[in-house]
Amino acid sequence: MTDQVSQNAQASAEDVANTDVLPKKVVRQILWRQLFLQASFNYERMQACGFLWAISPGLKHIHKQKERLGESMRAHMDFFNSHTYLVTFILGLVLAMEQSKQKVETIRAFKVAAMGPIAGVGDAMFNLTLKPISAAIAASLALDNVYLAPIFFLLLLNVTRLSIQIPLFNYGYKSGLKALDKIKDHTVAMARSATIVGIMVIGAMSAQFVKLKTTASIGYAETTFSIQTDLLDKIVPNILPVLFVLLTYRLLMKGLSPTKIIFLMILFGIGGHYIGVL
């Protein structure tokens, strides 16, 4: 009986808040595992399994009591869905909260509050900016017969990703909840700036890669007036590709599937060429 009480007291003493920094080995395990956040994605809990698997080395190092460890791990199986590239920031913050022995309800509430804004910033920074820019550069190289273009795309995307993920984890872990307040103050500005850059990239890609010209012309006396070269190219160059992209976007927003839109594009191309306007 005395030995059991002694063991419980020792376990309780080991499970109090501490300021010890996580060992580098544990941090490397977490950073490696978070790369597979989407591996167990499902429509019930989204990324919860991947998040728990990534953070579990840190939880096992922090919590010495099996009951507290189990409680924490069960809590991290709650629904979670954020941006995969910025999830390291949330991982760092959550580990800081776990290490300071915050209540499970507090950590759960933080994750719910953080995953949405972080996902919004990630979408603007990566999905609307980094990925289109990387793809555009790689596509240009591929058009110039550079066979390493796909490898260049993967390297550019992932090197940039890792160069952001690792510092974000360290920043979130060392700064704790203060980091979230700082990020929230600049979330709108960051998302707006990244969105503007993304829109500019999409516009440039539309003009460069979408090829749409009309062969329609107007005959007058012995002269022929080309609508494309004599009118559109002089007033608004590349206006047809931009309008075509906007129309495609509009159809997507209306709920039309990409497969149906591609089929309509094929019909449009064949029909336009047949009647002599493309």
C-alpha positions in Angstrom: 0.0 0.0 0.0 2.8 2.4 0.9 4.7 1.5 -2.3 1.6 2.3 -4.4 1.0 5.6 -2.7 4.7 6.4 -3.2 4.4 5.6 -6.9 1.3 7.7 -7.4 3.0 10.6 -5.7 6.1 10.2 -7.9 3.9 10.1 -11.0 2.0 13.2 -9.9 5.3 15.0 -9.3 6.5 14.1 -12.7 3.3 15.3 -14.4 3.4 18.9 -13.2 4.1 21.8 -15.5 7.7 22.2 -16.6 9.7 24.5 -18.7 12.1 21.9 -20.2 12.5 22.2 -23.9 11.5 19.2 -26.0 14.5 17.1 -27.0 15.6 17.6 -30.6 14.9 13.9 -31.3 11.3 14.3 -30.3 11.0 17.5 -32.4 12.4 15.7 -35.5 9.9 12.9 -35.0 7.0 15.4 -34.9 8.2 17.4 -37.9 8.6 14.1 -39.9 5.2 12.7 -38.9 3.3 15.9 -39.7 4.2 15.4 -43.4 1.7 12.6 -43.4 -1.1 14.6 -41.8 -3.5 13.7 -44.7 -2.6 10.0 -44.8 -5.6 9.0 -42.7 -7.9 11.7 -43.8 -11.6 10.8 -43.5 -14.9 12.7 -43.6 -15.8 12.1 -40.0 -12.7 13.5 -38.2 -10.8 14.9 -41.2 -7.1 15.3 -40.1 -7.5 14.2 -36.5 -5.7 10.9 -36.8 -2.8 12.5 -38.6 -2.6 15.3 -36.0 -2.6 12.8 -33.1 0.1 10.6 -34.8 2.3 13.7 -35.4 2.0 15.1 -31.9 2.1 11.8 -30.0 5.9 11.7 -29.5 5.7 15.1 -27.7 2.7 14.0 -25.6 4.5 10.8 -24.5 7.5 12.9 -23.4 5.4 15.5 -21.6 2.8 13.3 -19.8 4.2 10.7 -17.4 0.8 9.6 -16.0 -1.0 7.1 -18.3 -4.3 8.5 -17.4 -3.3 12.1 -18.4 -1.7 10.8 -21.6 -4.8 8.9 -22.5 -7.1 11.8 -21.8 -4.9 14.1 -24.0 -4.7 11.6 -26.8 -8.5 11.0 -26.8 -9.0 14.8 -27.0 -6.8 15.1 -30.0 -9.0 12.6 -31.8 -11.7 15.3 -32.0 -12.5 16.8 -35.4 -9.6 18.8 -36.8 -9.1 20.3 -40.3 -6.6 23.0 -41.1 -3.9 23.8 -43.8 -1.3 21.0 -44.0 1.5 23.5 -44.6 0.9 25.6 -41.5 -0.2 22.9 -39.1 3.2 23.0 -37.5 2.3 26.3 -36.0 -0.7 24.7 -34.2 1.4 21.7 -33.2 4.0 24.0 -31.6 1.3 26.0 -29.7 -0.5 22.9 -28.6 2.7 21.3 -27.3 3.4 24.4 -25.3 0.0 24.2 -23.8 0.3 20.5 -23.0 3.7 21.2 -21.4 2.2 23.9 -19.2 -0.5 21.4 -18.2 -3.4 23.4 -19.6 -6.9 21.8 -19.2 -8.0 19.5 -22.0 -11.0 21.7 -22.6 -8.8 24.7 -23.0 -6.6 23.0 -25.6 -9.6 21.7 -27.4 -11.1 25.2 -27.6 -7.9 26.6 -28.8 -7.6 24.1 -31.7 -11.2 24.8 -32.7 -10.5 28.5 -32.7 -7.2 28.3 -34.5 -7.7 25.8 -37.3 -10.0 28.0 -39.3 -7.9 31.2 -39.5 -4.7 29.3 -40.0 -6.4 27.4 -42.9 -7.5 30.7 -44.5 -4.0 32.1 -44.3 -2.5 28.9 -45.7 -5.0 28.8 -48.6 -4.1 32.4 -49.6 -0.3 31.9 -49.2 0.1 28.5 -50.8 -3.0 27.4 -52.8 -3.5 30.8 -54.4 0.1 32.0 -54.5 3.0 29.5 -54.2 1.4 26.6 -56.0 0.3 28.6 -59.1 3.6 30.4 -59.3 5.6 27.2 -59.0 3.3 25.5 -61.6 3.6 28.4 -64.0 7.4 28.4 -63.8 7.6 24.6 -64.3 5.1 24.8 -67.2 7.2 27.4 -68.9 10.3 25.2 -68.5 8.4 22.2 -69.8 7.3 24.2 -72.9 11.0 24.9 -73.5 11.7 21.1 -73.4 13.3 21.2 -70.0 12.8 17.6 -68.9 13.5 18.3 -65.2 10.6 20.8 -65.0 8.4 18.4 -62.9 11.3 17.8 -60.5 11.9 21.6 -60.3 8.2 22.1 -59.4 8.4 19.5 -56.6 11.6 20.9 -55.3 10.5 24.6 -55.3 7.2 23.7 -53.7 8.6 21.5 -50.9 11.7 23.4 -50.1 9.6 26.5 -49.7 7.1 24.5 -47.6 9.7 23.1 -45.2 11.5 26.4 -44.9 8.3 27.8 -43.5 7.0 24.8 -41.5 10.1 24.3 -39.3 10.5 27.9 -38.1 6.7 28.1 -37.6 6.8 25.1 -35.3 9.7 26.6 -33.3 8.0 30.0 -33.1 4.7 28.5 -32.0 6.3 26.3 -29.4 8.6 29.0 -27.9 6.1 31.8 -28.0 3.0 29.9 -26.7 -0.3 31.6 -26.9 1.2 35.0 -27.4 2.1 33.9 -30.9 -1.6 33.3 -31.8 -2.5 36.8 -30.7 0.3 38.3 -33.0 -0.8 36.1 -35.9 -4.5 37.1 -35.5 -3.6 40.8 -35.6 -2.1 40.4 -39.1 -4.3 37.5 -40.4 -6.5 39.8 -42.6 -3.6 41.7 -44.0 -1.6 38.6 -44.8 -4.5 36.8 -46.4 -5.4 39.9 -48.5 -1.8 40.4 -49.7 -1.4 36.8 -50.6 -4.8 36.8 -52.4 -3.8 39.8 -54.5 -0.6 38.2 -55.5 -2.5 35.0 -56.4 -5.0 36.9 -58.5 -2.2 38.6 -60.4 -0.5 35.2 -61.0 -3.8 33.7 -62.3 -4.3 36.7 -64.6 -0.8 36.4 -66.0 -1.2 32.7 -66.5 -4.5 33.2 -68.3 -2.9 35.6 -70.7 0.1 33.4 -71.3 -1.2 29.8 -71.4 -4.9 30.1 -72.5 -4.8 30.4 -76.3 -8.1 31.7 -77.8 -8.2 33.8 -80.9 -11.0 34.4 -83.4 -10.6 34.1 -87.1 -13.8 36.1 -87.8 -13.4 39.1 -90.1 -15.5 41.7 -91.8 -15.2 42.2 -95.6 -15.6 45.7 -97.0 -15.1 46.4 -100.7 -11.7 44.9 -101.4 -10.4 45.0 -97.9 -10.8 42.6 -95.0 -11.1 43.8 -91.4 -9.8 41.2 -88.9 -11.6 41.4 -85.6 -8.7 39.8 -83.8 -5.7 41.7 -85.2 -7.3 44.9 -86.2 -9.5 45.4 -83.2 -9.0 43.3 -80.1 -5.2 43.1 -80.2 -4.9 46.8 -80.5 -7.5 47.8 -77.9 -7.5 45.0 -75.3 -4.8 42.3 -76.0 -5.6 38.8 -74.7 -9.1 39.8 -73.8 -10.6 36.6 -75.1 -8.5 34.3 -72.9 -9.3 36.3 -69.8 -13.1 36.3 -70.7 -12.9 32.5 -71.3 -11.2 32.0 -67.8 -13.8 34.2 -66.1 -16.6 32.2 -67.9 -15.1 28.9 -66.7 -14.8 30.3 -63.1 -18.5 31.4 -63.3 -19.6 27.9 -64.4 -17.6 26.4 -61.5 -19.3 28.7 -59.1 -22.6 27.7 -60.5 -21.9 24.1 -59.5 -21.0 22.7 -62.9 -18.4 19.9 -62.6 -15.0 20.2 -64.2 -15.7 17.2 -66.4 -18.8 18.8 -67.9 -16.9 22.1 -68.4 -14.1 20.3 -70.3 -16.7 18.6 -72.4 -18.3 22.0 -73.2 -14.8 23.4 -74.1 -14.3 20.6 -76.6 -17.8 21.2 -78.2 -17.1 25.0 -78.2 -13.7 24.4 -80.0 -15.2 22.1 -82.6 -18.3 24.2 -83.2 -16.3 27.4 -83.4 -13.9 26.0 -85.9 -16.7 24.5 -88.0 -18.5 27.8 -88.4 -15.3 29.7 -89.0 -14.9 31.9 -85.9 -12.0 30.0 -84.2 
